[in-house]
C-alpha cells in the first residue's frame, strides 16, 4: 500500500506492506484522511533517527477485513476512525497509556490502516467522505473544551480567539447549536466573514483593541488555543468569575500573568485535550440533530500532501484540509 511517512528525518511517500487484522482488530481501506496541525510537529517530536511512521489521525473508509472476535462491524461497513486510543469512558483526564493515532502508532495517511475495532464508529450517513474524513480529532477537541470542560450553557457568551482553525469552526457551530452567543477574532477579514456565515454573532479583528470592541459584551467563557499571544488579552475581557479553557499553544507555550488579579477575579483556568469515545458519540448525535457539517477548506490527493501541509503551516485555510486517499 502507498503511505505518507516520516522516516529518518525525511517526509516521503512510501510503499508499505498491507496490514492484517488480528483478534479484535479491523482493517479499513481509507478514502479520505484529515490533516491536523499535530502532523506538522512530528519531526520535532520523533527526531531524525526513527523508522517510518505513517502520520495522520483522522480518516474515513470502508472495513475490508475483520479479525477474530469482531462482531460490531463487518466487511463493507462505512466507518470513521476515533483517534483517541484507549480513552473510552468519560473521565477528568485521559487514562494512563492514552495516545493519539498517528504517532507513535501508524496513522491514516495510507491506503489502509489496522486498529482495534473499538476505535471505529459508523460513518454518519449525512456526511460526504470528505466531511467524514476530517471529523474526529478537531471535533472531539472542540466538544470537550466547550461542553465537558467549558460547561457552556444556552444564553451564555463564548469568545474564541482565532476563527480559521478546524477546531474553531466546530466550536462556532457547536456553541450556536447549544444556544450560546459566539464571538471570534481573526486578522483576516475573509475569515471573519466566513465565521459569520457558519454562525458567529460577532467577529472582530485580532489586532483591534479587544477591551474597546467588547465593552458591551459579557463573556462567560473563553476557549483559547493560541497561547502567549492572546492569553492575557483574552483574560482582560472575561467577566469576573468566568472560565478560560486552553487546549493549544500555536504561539509560545509559556505565559506570564498577574496572579493577584487572577485570584481576585475569581477566574477558572481549565486545561483540555482531545476527547474520549463517549464525547465522540455525543457530538455525532448533536451534529445529526442540528445538521452540522464539518467545514472543508480544500481537498488534496495524497501525492500532493506536502502542498497541503504548507497551506496548513501558513494558516491560510478556513476549516479542515482533506487528503483524498482513494477515489
TORKOLDREN-156768 format. One line per 4 residues: for each residue z, y, x of C-alpha. Coordinates in Angstrom, 3 decimals, decimal comma. Each point is the difference from the previous one (the first is absolute). Example, Ala and Ser with C-alpha at 12.3 -4.5 7.8 and 13.67 -1.06 7.14 Angstrom:
// TORKOLDREN-156768
7,800/-4,500/12,300 | -0,660/3,440/1,370
***
This chain:
// TORKOLDREN-156768
0,000/0,000/0,000 | -0,502/3,616/1,030 | 3,132/2,097/0,540 | 0,976/3,392/1,385
2,730/-0,388/2,594 | 2,026/1,761/2,649 | -0,193/-2,126/3,144 | 1,054/0,695/3,574
0,036/3,741/-0,554 | -3,326/0,211/-1,860 | -1,250/0,139/-3,564 | -2,776/-2,490/-0,699
-1,847/-1,987/-2,622 | 0,461/-3,638/0,836 | -0,928/-3,447/-1,270 | 3,121/-2,055/-0,689
0,716/-3,423/-1,443 | 0,282/-0,257/-3,766 | 3,658/-0,350/-1,044 | 1,261/-3,160/-1,744
2,567/-0,191/-2,790 | 3,232/-1,809/0,772 | 2,674/-0,962/-2,526 | 0,813/2,914/-2,285
-2,862/2,077/1,369 | -3,326/1,300/-1,286 | -3,194/1,118/1,710 | -1,540/3,125/-1,498
-3,635/0,963/0,567 | 0,308/3,760/0,160 | -2,384/2,386/-1,689 | 1,660/3,344/0,790
2,810/1,062/2,306 | 1,841/3,301/0,156 | 0,490/2,115/3,097 | 3,494/1,405/0,556
1,412/2,454/2,514 | 2,199/-2,735/1,485 | -3,223/-1,671/1,203 | -0,616/2,976/2,274
3,400/-0,433/1,665 | -0,466/-3,642/1,000 | -1,186/0,666/3,588 | 3,201/1,928/0,736
2,147/-2,753/-1,465 | -1,729/-3,045/1,473 | -0,951/1,300/3,415 | -3,051/-0,953/2,101
0,793/-3,651/0,756 | 0,065/-1,714/-3,412 | -2,355/-2,656/-1,291 | -2,170/0,757/-3,028
1,858/1,233/-3,091 | -1,969/0,561/-3,195 | 1,080/3,343/-1,445 | 0,238/0,943/-3,666
2,710/-0,205/-2,656 | -1,836/0,441/-3,316 | -2,658/-2,208/-1,486 | -1,531/-1,605/-3,058
-2,145/-3,088/-0,279 | -0,455/-3,482/-1,382 | 2,166/-3,037/0,730 | -2,182/-2,500/1,879
2,599/-2,647/0,911 | 3,561/-0,858/-1,008 | 2,460/-2,130/1,883 | 2,329/-2,693/-1,190
2,572/1,166/-2,514 | -1,872/3,095/-1,184 | -0,204/0,045/-3,788 | -0,068/3,700/-0,938
-3,517/0,533/1,364 | -3,128/-2,107/0,231 | -3,385/0,279/1,678 | -2,065/2,776/-1,530
2,930/2,176/-1,089 | -0,392/3,734/0,677 | 3,057/1,380/1,793 | 1,507/2,942/1,834
2,201/-0,367/3,048 | 3,628/1,080/0,179 | 0,483/1,120/3,631 | 3,827/0,053/-0,161
0,665/-3,326/1,685 | 3,253/-1,604/-1,044 | 1,344/2,803/-2,211 | -0,071/-1,533/-3,459
3,058/1,291/-1,864 | 1,295/3,512/-0,604 | 2,512/1,015/2,666 | 1,373/3,136/1,632
-1,955/-0,729/3,187 | -2,486/-2,623/1,212 | 1,527/-3,371/0,942 | 0,171/-1,297/3,538
-3,365/-1,252/1,138 | -1,987/2,406/-2,179 | -3,423/0,856/1,407 | -3,050/1,882/-1,214
-3,229/-1,979/0,045 | -2,398/0,948/2,753 | 2,394/0,046/2,944 | 1,246/-2,283/1,423
-1,683/-2,369/-2,506 | -3,775/0,032/-0,387 | -1,025/2,406/-2,737 | -2,777/0,694/-2,469
-2,864/1,455/2,054 | -1,712/-3,365/0,064 | -2,176/-2,141/-2,176 | 2,937/-2,328/-0,729
3,770/-0,009/0,199 | 2,648/-2,686/-0,476 | 3,479/0,883/-1,191 | 2,764/-1,342/-2,243
-1,195/-0,171/-3,593 | 3,145/1,923/-0,987 | -1,609/3,032/1,648 | -2,804/0,076/-2,564
-0,218/1,664/-3,401 | -2,802/-0,231/-2,584 | -2,611/2,727/0,437 | 0,404/2,604/-2,774
-2,940/-0,531/-2,337 | -0,598/3,716/-0,498 | -0,480/0,798/3,681 | -3,154/-0,241/2,081
0,074/-2,008/3,210 | 0,192/3,245/1,983 | 2,960/1,228/-2,054 | 1,814/-3,333/0,204
-0,626/-0,302/3,723 | 1,800/3,254/0,859 | 2,888/-0,399/-2,413 | 3,104/-1,672/1,295
1,497/1,654/3,075 | -0,353/3,652/-1,009 | 0,830/-0,639/-3,657 | 3,136/-1,976/0,891
1,074/2,676/2,465 | -0,456/2,750/-2,558 | 1,625/-1,877/-2,871 | 3,134/-0,894/1,957
0,369/3,546/1,350 | -0,483/1,573/-3,427 | 1,678/-2,450/-2,367 | 2,417/-2,276/1,854
1,256/2,466/2,581 | -0,891/3,352/-1,571 | 1,158/-0,963/-3,503 | -2,564/2,308/-1,608
0,546/0,723/-3,686 | -2,178/1,499/-2,724 | 0,310/3,784/0,004 | 0,907/0,250/3,676
-2,140/1,692/2,663 | -1,146/-1,749/3,167 | -1,505/1,783/3,014 | -2,307/-1,967/2,307
-0,978/1,743/3,271 | -3,449/-1,263/0,984 | -2,349/-0,756/-2,881 | -2,796/-2,034/1,523
1,526/-3,253/1,218 | -0,385/-3,261/-1,851 | 3,723/-0,094/-0,758 | -0,084/3,587/-1,312
-2,752/-0,832/-2,491 | 2,110/-2,838/-1,381 | 3,109/2,201/-0,055 | -1,789/2,653/-2,050
-1,264/-2,486/-2,554 | 3,232/-2,008/-0,243 | 2,131/3,139/-0,405 | -2,226/1,385/-2,744
-0,016/-3,366/-1,778 | 3,804/0,068/0,045 | 0,152/3,487/-1,511 | 0,791/2,099/3,078
-1,392/3,363/1,077 | -1,894/-0,360/3,287 | -0,433/2,586/2,756 | -1,961/-0,732/3,187
-1,062/1,885/3,102 | -3,062/-0,191/2,212 | -1,778/2,196/2,524 | -3,291/-1,019/-1,622
-1,176/1,830/-3,132 | -2,138/-3,011/-0,851 | 2,971/-2,367/0,181 | 2,079/2,366/-2,121
-2,753/0,011/-2,608 | -0,339/-3,779/0,049 | 3,766/-0,429/-0,281 | -0,112/2,104/-3,164
-2,780/-2,203/-1,352 | 2,225/-3,103/0,197 | 3,018/1,659/-1,557 | 1,759/2,460/2,325
1,386/2,924/-2,019 | 0,064/2,366/2,965 | -1,640/-0,206/3,420 | 0,982/2,526/2,669
-1,290/0,760/3,479 | 2,061/-1,724/2,686 | -0,223/3,168/2,078 | 1,371/2,191/-2,812
3,577/1,221/-0,369 | 1,460/-2,892/-1,996 | 3,119/1,905/-1,029 | -2,158/2,758/-1,491
-2,513/-2,370/-1,579 | 2,684/-2,175/-1,586 | 2,626/2,627/-0,862 | -0,349/-0,744/-3,729
0,127/-3,789/0,400 | 3,011/-2,318/-0,151 | -0,819/-2,841/2,355 | 2,065/-3,122/-0,612
-1,675/-2,322/2,499 | -2,041/0,356/3,182 | -1,940/-2,908/1,439 | -0,944/0,683/3,604
-2,107/-2,021/2,393 | -0,878/2,759/2,468 | 3,291/0,303/1,848 | 0,804/2,809/2,419
-2,730/2,397/-1,191 | 1,164/0,103/-3,629 | 3,549/-1,329/-0,270 | 1,956/3,251/0,365
-2,494/1,995/-2,049 | 0,289/-2,572/-2,768 | 3,779/0,004/0,121 | -0,021/3,782/-0,542
-1,683/-0,371/-3,417 | 1,991/-3,003/-1,231 | 2,558/0,769/-2,701 | 3,681/-0,340/0,863
0,975/-3,634/-0,518 | -3,642/-1,086/0,242 | -1,448/-3,046/1,701 | -2,396/-0,289/2,929
-1,644/-3,338/0,761 | -1,664/-0,580/3,367 | -2,403/-2,871/0,552 | -2,077/1,151/2,965
-0,400/2,399/2,903 | -3,621/0,888/0,673 | 1,261/2,853/2,181 | 3,060/-0,365/2,247
2,513/-2,776/-0,752 | 2,921/2,238/0,994 | 1,292/2,954/-2,009 | 2,857/2,489/0,231
1,636/1,496/-3,075 | 3,110/1,973/-0,874 | 2,564/-2,624/-0,905 | 2,454/2,501/-1,494
-2,632/1,370/-2,382 | -0,923/-3,561/-0,840 | 3,438/-1,151/-1,049 | 0,826/3,260/-1,764
-3,241/-0,485/-1,929 | 1,142/-3,470/-1,092 | -3,440/-1,410/0,834 | -0,873/-3,693/0,052
-2,189/-1,180/2,912 | -1,543/-3,429/-0,583 | -2,172/-2,179/2,201 | -2,669/-2,251/-1,458
-2,612/-2,419/1,259 | -2,654/-2,148/-1,666 | 1,342/-2,036/-2,944 | 0,644/-3,499/-1,318
-1,720/-2,407/-2,364 | 2,034/1,142/-3,004 | -1,131/3,585/0,581 | -3,619/-1,086/0,426
0,088/-1,819/-3,309 | 1,676/2,965/-1,708 | -2,549/2,485/1,303 | -2,878/-2,252/-1,055
1,399/0,061/-3,551 | 0,274/3,796/0,157 | -3,584/0,310/1,223 | -1,270/-2,253/-2,768
1,993/1,740/-2,740 | -0,980/3,518/1,135 | -3,540/-0,876/1,170 | 0,684/1,173/3,554
-2,697/-0,651/2,596 | 0,264/0,211/3,781 | -1,845/2,978/1,461 | -2,700/-1,361/2,315
-1,322/2,660/2,354 | -2,746/-2,068/1,620 | -1,202/-3,531/0,692 | -1,190/-1,238/3,407
-1,422/-3,366/1,038 | 2,111/-1,943/2,482 | -2,566/0,706/2,717 | 0,728/3,747/-0,355
3,783/-0,226/-0,018 | 0,363/2,135/3,141 | -1,648/2,886/-1,863 | 2,411/-0,532/-2,894
2,968/0,013/2,386 | -1,164/3,272/1,527 | -0,147/1,560/-3,457 | 3,541/-1,156/-0,755
1,262/1,223/3,368 | -1,432/3,460/-0,732 | 1,592/-0,027/-3,491 | -3,219/1,142/-1,665
0,244/-2,591/-2,775 | 1,483/0,476/-3,457 | 1,511/-3,278/-1,126 | -0,783/-3,391/1,461
-2,756/-1,261/2,291 | -1,385/-3,410/-0,939 | -1,664/-2,459/2,376 | -2,615/-2,217/-1,617
0,336/-3,513/1,454 | -2,322/-1,948/-2,260 | -2,612/1,042/-2,582
***
